[in-house]
Amino acid sequence: MLATGGSAIIAGKMGAGKLTEAWQDFSLITVSGAALGIAIAILGTLLMDRLIWSLGASQRLFPYCKAYLSILLVFTPASILQVLFQNLIITAGRPGLGMAFSVGAGAVNVFLDCLFIHFFEMGIQGSALGTGVGYLISAALGGAFFLSGKGHLKFRRPVLRLKVLAISCSNGCSELVSQASSAVTTFLFNRSMMGLLGEDGVAAVTIMIYLQFLLTTLFIGFSMGTAPVISYYYGRKDLLSLKKIFRICLGLTSGISVFVFLFTIGFGSFLAGIFSPKGTPVYAITREGFSIFPFAFLFCGINIFASAAFTALSDGKRSAFLSFLRTFGLITVFLLTLPEIFGVRGVWMAVPAAELITMTIAIFLIRRFWMQRKSPNF
């Protein structure tokens, strides 16, 4: 929320030539994010047992959940800072560096997981430690970049502008909705599959959800990369350049959507086999899901870009509305209704149906936005 909403404000002020204000706002948002991380770490530690039980942990799972969370919570400030810096490095005009930090931190996470879990035999605690150290490295590299002053953004003494924080939160609430709702919809997926197919169904839907997250990062990364550019030209009131950017982005997003759809349809057996051997119940359930679920990739790219674009245009309401529809509102309705009608197939149909309806609304909102701005002058 802070990263995307704040990035739009900062990029807009940079486009308007208000560099000092942009730097002060950048520093304020960074400090606010770190403070929020500390607060979450403290409250999460104090309420840890209650949180774990309330989310449905069993007696057998509780000690594993507590062992993992007790370590990961310590790294909450680093987690928030690395998200902020990854977004704001793009705003600072160094998208390649932001990607390098992100990929590097992910690679370190994989290496540390192998080291702590396999060689040091730390189990689930090693997994949490590897993830936390990955956050810490990414946050440290991002902080070092901004302290070096090599980008268009620099640290300055922050000025407490509550309006900036309020607008950042309002403008970026769609991303908050998207992230928070993913936890709720995952719970609903698990509950539906547990009722229909038991633990094998939960394992199968977990595989699909992780693959969805992996493949949609193409759209998320593209949208995050173009959002500061949209904010910049919007701040300059350059409607002609802004319209050209929209056309290019929509064309590229549509092409990527078709590619991802064909990839998942064509390699469904291979992808399912990575996580579960052929001949197992989990593989059979997952393979059936690959005949239905990939249709979501035809529609989700436009939806993700549209939501990010409206955030970049400081239109948080439309952005939040689209994000709410595709990540929570419609999926919740379909997960509660379609399985009752179609059984397991209804679970797999929920996401494609939600994405299709959301895309129809997103296209309407984009067309309406441009119809309201027929003149080059805003």
C-alpha positions in Angstrom: 0.0 0.0 0.0 2.7 2.5 1.0 5.0 1.4 -1.8 2.6 1.8 -4.7 0.5 4.6 -3.4 3.6 6.6 -2.3 5.4 5.9 -5.5 2.6 7.6 -7.5 2.8 10.7 -5.3 6.6 10.9 -5.5 6.7 10.3 -9.3 4.0 12.9 -9.8 6.0 15.5 -7.9 9.1 14.6 -9.7 7.3 15.1 -13.0 6.0 18.5 -11.8 9.6 19.5 -10.9 9.1 19.5 -7.1 12.2 17.5 -6.4 12.8 18.6 -2.8 9.2 17.7 -1.8 9.5 14.4 -3.6 12.7 13.5 -1.6 11.1 14.6 1.7 8.0 12.4 0.9 10.2 9.5 0.0 12.0 9.7 3.3 8.7 10.1 5.2 7.2 7.0 3.6 10.4 5.0 4.3 10.5 5.9 7.9 6.7 5.2 8.2 7.2 1.8 6.7 10.0 0.9 9.1 7.9 2.0 12.1 5.0 0.0 10.8 7.2 -3.1 10.6 8.4 -2.7 14.1 4.8 -2.3 15.4 3.7 -5.5 13.5 6.7 -7.5 14.9 5.8 -6.5 18.5 2.1 -7.0 18.2 2.5 -10.3 16.3 4.9 -11.7 18.9 2.5 -10.7 21.8 -0.6 -12.2 20.0 1.2 -15.1 18.3 -0.6 -18.0 20.0 -4.0 -16.5 19.5 -3.3 -15.7 15.9 -2.2 -19.2 15.1 -5.2 -20.9 16.8 -7.7 -18.4 15.2 -6.4 -19.3 11.7 -7.3 -23.0 12.2 -4.1 -24.7 13.3 -4.4 -28.2 14.7 -2.5 -29.5 17.8 -0.1 -31.2 15.4 0.6 -28.0 13.3 0.7 -25.5 16.1 4.4 -26.0 17.2 5.5 -25.7 13.6 3.5 -22.5 13.0 4.9 -21.0 16.2 8.5 -22.0 15.4 8.3 -20.4 11.9 6.4 -17.3 12.9 8.5 -16.5 16.0 11.6 -16.1 13.7 10.0 -14.5 10.7 8.3 -11.7 12.7 11.7 -10.4 13.7 12.4 -9.6 10.1 9.1 -7.7 9.5 10.7 -4.3 9.3 13.2 -5.6 6.7 10.4 -7.2 4.8 8.5 -4.0 4.5 11.6 -1.9 3.6 12.5 -4.3 0.8 9.1 -4.0 -0.7 9.3 -0.2 -0.5 12.8 -0.1 -2.0 12.0 -2.4 -4.8 9.1 -0.2 -5.9 10.9 3.1 -5.3 14.1 2.1 -7.1 12.0 2.0 -10.2 10.7 5.5 -9.4 14.3 6.6 -9.0 14.9 5.6 -12.6 16.9 2.3 -12.0 14.4 -0.5 -12.8 17.2 -2.9 -13.7 18.9 -2.5 -10.4 15.6 -3.1 -8.6 15.1 -6.4 -10.5 18.7 -7.4 -9.7 18.2 -6.8 -5.9 14.9 -8.7 -6.0 16.4 -11.7 -7.9 19.6 -11.6 -5.9 17.6 -11.7 -2.6 15.5 -14.6 -3.9 18.6 -16.5 -4.9 20.1 -16.0 -1.5 16.9 -17.2 0.1 17.0 -20.4 -1.9 20.7 -21.0 -1.0 20.1 -20.3 2.7 17.0 -22.6 2.8 19.2 -25.4 1.4 22.0 -24.5 3.9 19.9 -24.2 7.0 17.3 -27.0 6.3 19.5 -29.6 4.7 23.0 -29.2 6.0 22.4 -27.6 9.4 19.1 -29.7 9.8 17.2 -26.7 11.3 13.9 -27.8 9.8 11.1 -25.2 9.6 13.1 -22.7 11.7 15.8 -22.8 9.0 13.3 -22.0 6.4 12.1 -19.0 8.3 15.6 -17.8 8.9 16.5 -18.1 5.2 13.5 -16.1 4.2 14.2 -13.4 6.9 17.8 -13.0 5.9 16.7 -12.7 2.2 14.5 -9.8 3.3 17.3 -8.2 5.2 19.8 -8.4 2.4 17.4 -6.9 -0.1 16.5 -4.1 2.3 20.2 -3.4 3.1 21.1 -3.2 -0.6 18.2 -0.9 -1.4 19.0 1.4 1.5 22.7 1.5 0.4 21.6 2.6 -3.1 19.5 5.5 -1.9 22.2 6.6 0.6 24.7 6.7 -2.3 22.6 9.4 -4.0 23.1 7.8 -7.5 19.5 7.8 -8.4 16.8 10.5 -8.9 15.6 9.9 -5.3 17.6 10.8 -2.2 17.1 10.7 1.5 16.3 14.1 3.0 15.1 15.0 6.5 11.4 13.9 6.4 8.7 16.4 6.8 5.6 15.1 8.6 2.9 15.6 6.0 -0.1 13.5 7.2 -1.9 14.3 4.0 0.9 12.5 2.0 0.6 9.4 4.2 -3.2 9.5 3.9 -3.2 9.9 0.1 -0.5 7.1 -0.1 -2.7 4.8 1.9 -5.8 5.7 0.0 -4.2 5.5 -3.4 -2.4 2.2 -2.7 -5.3 0.5 -1.0 -6.0 -1.7 -4.0 -2.6 -3.3 -3.5 -3.5 -3.8 0.2 -6.8 -5.4 -0.8 -5.0 -7.6 -3.3 -2.5 -8.9 -0.8 -4.8 -9.3 2.1 -7.6 -10.9 0.1 -5.1 -13.6 -1.2 -4.9 -15.0 2.4 -8.7 -15.1 2.6 -9.3 -16.7 -0.8 -6.5 -19.3 -0.1 -8.4 -20.2 3.1 -11.6 -20.6 1.1 -9.9 -22.7 -1.6 -8.5 -25.0 1.2 -11.9 -25.3 2.9 -13.7 -26.1 -0.4 -11.1 -28.8 -1.4 -10.9 -30.2 2.1 -14.7 -30.8 2.0 -14.6 -32.3 -1.5 -11.4 -34.3 -1.7 -9.7 -34.0 1.6 -5.9 -33.4 2.0 -5.1 -34.5 -1.6 -7.5 -31.7 -2.8 -5.8 -29.2 -0.6 -2.4 -30.2 -1.9 -3.6 -29.9 -5.5 -5.1 -26.5 -5.1 -2.0 -25.3 -3.2 0.1 -26.3 -6.2 -2.2 -24.3 -8.5 -2.2 -21.2 -6.3 1.6 -21.2 -6.2 1.9 -21.6 -9.9 -0.7 -18.8 -10.4 1.4 -16.5 -8.1 4.6 -17.4 -10.1 3.1 -16.8 -13.5 1.2 -13.6 -12.6 4.4 -12.0 -11.4 5.0 -11.3 -15.1 2.0 -9.0 -15.1 2.7 -7.6 -11.7 6.3 -6.8 -12.5 5.4 -5.2 -15.9 2.6 -3.1 -14.2 4.9 -2.0 -11.4 7.6 -1.0 -13.9 5.3 1.1 -16.0 3.3 2.8 -13.2 6.0 5.4 -12.4 6.2 6.3 -16.1 2.4 6.8 -16.2 2.5 8.9 -13.0 5.4 11.0 -14.5 3.5 11.9 -17.7 0.3 12.4 -15.8 2.1 14.9 -13.5 3.4 16.7 -16.6 -0.2 16.7 -18.1 1.2 15.2 -21.3 -2.0 13.4 -22.4 -0.7 12.4 -25.9 2.4 10.6 -24.5 0.2 9.0 -21.8 -2.2 7.6 -24.3 0.6 6.2 -26.4 2.0 4.5 -23.2 -1.5 3.0 -22.5 -1.7 1.5 -26.0 1.7 -0.1 -25.8 1.1 -1.5 -22.4 -2.3 -3.0 -23.3 -0.8 -4.5 -26.4 2.1 -6.1 -24.6 -0.1 -7.3 -21.7 -2.5 -9.0 -24.1 0.4 -10.7 -25.9 1.9 -12.0 -22.6 -1.5 -13.2 -21.5 -1.9 -15.4 -24.6 1.6 -16.7 -24.2 1.1 -17.7 -20.5 -2.2 -19.3 -21.3 -0.8 -21.5 -24.1 2.2 -22.3 -21.9 0.1 -23.6 -19.0 -2.3 -25.5 -21.3 0.5 -27.1 -23.2 2.8 -28.0 -20.3 0.1 -28.7 -17.7 1.3 -32.3 -17.2 4.9 -31.3 -16.8 4.1 -28.5 -14.3 1.8 -30.8 -12.3 4.6 -33.5 -12.3 7.1 -31.1 -10.8 5.2 -31.1 -7.5 3.6 -34.6 -7.5 4.6 -37.8 -9.2 2.4 -39.2 -12.0 -0.1 -41.8 -10.8 -0.7 -40.1 -7.5 -4.2 -38.7 -6.5 -2.6 -35.3 -6.1 -1.2 -35.4 -9.7 -4.6 -36.5 -11.1 -6.5 -33.7 -9.4 -3.9 -31.1 -10.4 -3.9 -32.2 -14.0 -7.6 -31.8 -14.2 -7.3 -28.3 -12.8 -4.8 -27.4 -15.6 -7.6 -28.0 -18.2 -9.7 -25.2 -16.6 -7.7 -22.9 -14.4 -5.3 -21.5 -17.1 -8.1 -19.6 -18.8 -7.7 -17.1 -15.9 -4.4 -16.0 -17.5 -6.1 -14.8 -20.6 -7.9 -12.1 -18.5 -5.8 -11.3 -15.4 -3.1 -9.4 -17.2 -5.4 -6.6 -18.3 -6.9 -6.5 -14.8 -3.6 -6.2 -13.0 -2.4 -3.5 -15.4 -5.6 -1.5 -15.2 -5.5 -1.6 -11.4 -1.9 -0.5 -11.3 -2.5 2.2 -13.9 -5.4 3.8 -12.0 -3.1 3.8 -8.9 -0.5 5.6 -10.9 -3.1 8.1 -12.0 -3.9 8.7 -8.3 -7.4 7.2 -8.8 -7.3 4.8 -5.8 -11.0 4.2 -5.8 -11.1 2.6 -9.3 -7.9 0.7 -8.7 -9.2 -0.7 -5.4 -12.5 -1.6 -6.9 -10.9 -3.7 -9.7 -8.5 -5.3 -7.3 -11.3 -6.1 -4.9 -13.4 -7.7 -7.6 -10.7 -10.0 -9.0 -8.9 -11.0 -5.7 -11.7 -11.2 -3.2 -15.3 -10.2 -4.1 -16.0 -12.3 -7.1 -13.8 -15.2 -6.1 -15.5 -15.4 -2.8 -18.9 -15.5 -4.4 -17.9 -18.2 -6.9 -16.1 -20.3 -4.4 -19.2 -20.4 -2.3 -21.5 -21.2 -5.2 -19.8 -23.0 -8.1 -18.6 -26.0 -6.1 -22.2 -26.6 -5.0 -23.2 -26.8 -8.7 -20.2 -28.3 -10.4 -18.2 -30.0 -7.6 -14.4 -29.9 -8.0 -14.7 -28.3 -11.4 -16.5 -25.4 -9.7 -13.4 -24.7 -7.6 -11.2 -24.6 -10.7 -13.7 -22.3 -12.5 -13.9 -19.7 -9.7 -10.8 -17.7 -10.7 -11.3 -17.7 -14.5 -14.9 -16.5 -14.0 -13.8 -13.7 -11.6 -11.1 -12.6 -14.0 -13.4 -12.5 -17.0 -16.0 -10.4 -15.3 -13.4 -8.0 -13.9 -11.7 -7.6 -17.3 -15.0 -6.5 -18.8 -15.4 -3.9 -16.1 -11.7 -2.8 -16.4 -12.0 -2.2 -20.2 -15.1 -0.1 -19.6 -13.4 2.0 -16.9 -10.3 2.6 -19.1 -12.5 3.6 -22.1 -14.5 6.0 -19.8 -11.2 7.5 -18.5 -10.1 8.4 -22.0 -13.6 9.6 -23.1 -13.4 12.1 -20.3 -10.1 13.5 -21.6 -10.6 14.1 -25.3 -8.5 17.3 -25.1 -4.7 17.2 -24.8 -5.2 19.7 -21.9 -6.4 18.1 -18.7 
